[in-house]
Amino acid sequence: MSDPKIPKVLVVEDDMSIQLIIKHSLGKQFQVFSFTNGLDALAFLQEGSLPDIIISDLNTPEMGGLELISQLKMSGFFSAIPVLVLSGDENTETRIKCLDSGADDYVVKPFNPRELEARIKAIMRRTGKFFLN
């Protein structure tokens, strides 16, 4: 059973070690839901589970991060959910493409879990989702 007072983070990441790092580092302050691809994550959303933020890798099977962002932003129902891209791709053009597509932030792997948490909190403060210290 989910607690509506605890912010929900949806993670789309096919690397299980990265999933575990995110769950471990965010699990004390957030409810973390993980999927290995964008298609399963989209199905989760369509079942009525609305996270406060989505963290997505770009290169996941079946539906990658850019396609997921595109699907979310085209939807009137999901378009306001902030998206943070977490990717090993350091290319500036890729970052620009993600931000232009609707991503709210872009973090390069390997990442510092504390920086990821700080960026999530900053996005959530900016969007008014939750006030987090």
Backbone hydrogen bonds, N-H to C=O, Kabsch-Sander energy under -0.5 kcal/mol:
donor,donor_aa,acceptor,acceptor_aa,energy
6,I,3,D,-1.6
9,V,31,Q,-3.4
10,L,53,I,-2.4
11,V,9,V,-0.6
11,V,33,F,-3.5
12,V,55,I,-3.1
13,E,11,V,-0.6
13,E,35,F,-2.5
16,M,14,D,-0.8
19,Q,15,D,-2.3
20,L,16,M,-2.5
21,I,17,S,-2.1
22,I,18,I,-2.5
23,K,19,Q,-2.9
24,H,20,L,-2.8
25,S,21,I,-2.7
26,L,22,I,-2.6
27,G,23,K,-2.0
29,Q,26,L,-1.4
30,F,26,L,-2.2
31,Q,7,P,-3.0
32,V,30,F,-0.6
33,F,9,V,-2.8
33,F,31,Q,-0.5
35,F,11,V,-2.5
38,G,63,M,-2.1
41,A,37,N,-1.7
42,L,38,G,-2.6
43,A,39,L,-2.0
44,F,40,D,-2.1
45,L,41,A,-2.1
46,Q,42,L,-2.5
47,E,43,A,-1.1
48,G,45,L,-2.0
49,S,44,F,-1.5
50,L,48,G,-0.8
52,D,8,K,-2.5
53,I,8,K,-1.2
54,I,82,P,-2.5
55,I,10,L,-3.1
56,S,54,I,-0.5
56,S,84,L,-2.4
57,D,12,V,-2.9
60,T,58,L,-1.0
63,M,61,P,-2.9
65,G,58,L,-1.5
68,L,64,G,-2.2
69,I,65,G,-2.8
70,S,66,L,-2.4
71,Q,67,E,-2.6
72,L,68,L,-2.7
73,K,69,I,-2.8
74,M,70,S,-1.6
75,S,71,Q,-0.9
75,S,72,L,-0.6
79,S,75,S,-1.5
81,I,78,F,-1.8
84,L,54,I,-3.2
85,V,83,V,-0.5
85,V,105,D,-2.5
86,L,56,S,-2.5
87,S,85,V,-0.5
87,S,107,V,-2.3
90,E,88,G,-0.7
95,R,91,N,-2.0
96,I,92,T,-2.7
97,K,93,E,-2.5
98,C,94,T,-2.3
99,L,95,R,-2.6
100,D,96,I,-3.1
101,S,97,K,-1.5
102,G,98,C,-0.6
102,G,99,L,-0.9
103,A,98,C,-2.5
104,D,83,V,-3.4
105,D,83,V,-1.1
107,V,85,V,-3.3
109,K,87,S,-2.6
115,E,112,N,-0.7
116,L,112,N,-2.2
117,E,113,P,-2.3
118,A,114,R,-2.2
119,R,115,E,-2.6
120,I,116,L,-2.4
121,K,117,E,-2.5
122,A,118,A,-2.2
123,I,119,R,-2.4
124,M,120,I,-2.6
125,R,121,K,-2.3
126,R,122,A,-2.4
127,T,123,I,-2.5
128,G,124,M,-0.7
128,G,125,R,-0.6
129,K,124,M,-1.4
130,F,124,M,-0.7
132,L,130,F,-0.8
